[in-house]
Protein backbone atom coordinates (compact mmCIF):
# COMPACT_ATOMS: atom_id res chain seq x y z
CA UNK A 1 0.00 0.00 0.00
CA UNK A 2 0.94 3.62 -0.40
CA UNK A 3 0.19 6.27 2.22
CA UNK A 4 -1.15 9.50 0.77
CA UNK A 5 -1.44 12.57 3.01
CA UNK A 6 -4.76 14.28 2.31
CA UNK A 7 -3.99 17.90 1.49
CA UNK A 8 -5.58 21.04 0.05
CA UNK A 9 -7.22 20.34 -3.30
CA UNK A 10 -7.35 16.59 -2.79
CA UNK A 11 -10.37 14.41 -3.29
CA UNK A 12 -10.75 10.66 -3.23
CA UNK A 13 -11.35 10.69 -6.98
CA UNK A 14 -8.15 12.67 -7.62
CA UNK A 15 -6.17 10.26 -5.43
CA UNK A 16 -7.72 7.28 -7.25
CA UNK A 17 -6.80 8.79 -10.62
CA UNK A 18 -3.24 9.48 -9.50
CA UNK A 19 -2.59 5.95 -8.24
CA UNK A 20 -4.97 3.80 -10.29
CA UNK A 21 -5.45 5.87 -13.43
CA UNK A 22 -9.23 5.83 -12.92
CA UNK A 23 -11.09 8.44 -10.86
CA UNK A 24 -14.15 6.15 -10.75
CA UNK A 25 -12.32 3.99 -8.20
CA UNK A 26 -12.74 6.67 -5.52
CA UNK A 27 -15.25 4.38 -3.80
CA UNK A 28 -12.51 1.78 -3.26
CA UNK A 29 -10.42 4.28 -1.30
CA UNK A 30 -13.53 5.35 0.60
CA UNK A 31 -14.32 1.74 1.52
CA UNK A 32 -10.75 0.78 2.41
CA UNK A 33 -10.22 3.85 4.60
CA UNK A 34 -13.73 3.88 6.17
CA UNK A 35 -14.31 7.40 4.85
CA UNK A 36 -17.58 7.26 2.88
CA UNK A 37 -17.14 10.70 1.27
CA UNK A 38 -14.58 13.46 0.92
CA UNK A 39 -16.36 15.28 3.75
CA UNK A 40 -15.03 12.59 6.10
CA UNK A 41 -11.42 13.38 5.11
CA UNK A 42 -9.51 16.07 6.97
CA UNK A 43 -6.31 17.81 5.95
CA UNK A 44 -3.39 15.71 7.14
CA UNK A 45 -5.32 12.41 7.19
CA UNK A 46 -3.41 9.43 5.87
CA UNK A 47 -5.31 7.84 3.00
CA UNK A 48 -4.06 4.31 2.41
CA UNK A 49 -3.96 3.36 -1.27
CA UNK A 50 -4.02 -0.44 -1.36
CA UNK A 51 -2.37 -2.67 -3.95
CA UNK A 52 -2.54 -4.94 -5.88
CA UNK A 53 -5.70 -3.43 -7.28
CA UNK A 54 -7.27 -6.72 -8.45
CA UNK A 55 -7.03 -8.28 -4.98
CA UNK A 56 -8.45 -5.21 -3.25
CA UNK A 57 -11.36 -5.05 -5.71
CA UNK A 58 -12.14 -8.73 -5.02
CA UNK A 59 -12.02 -8.03 -1.28
CA UNK A 60 -14.38 -5.09 -1.64
CA UNK A 61 -16.87 -7.02 -3.76
CA UNK A 62 -16.76 -10.01 -1.39
CA UNK A 63 -17.52 -7.76 1.58
CA UNK A 64 -20.66 -6.44 -0.14
CA UNK A 65 -22.19 -9.89 -0.73
Secondary structure by P-SEA (a helix, b strand, c coil): cccccccccccaaaaaaaccccccaaaaaaaaacccccccccccbbbbbccaaaaaaaaaaaaac
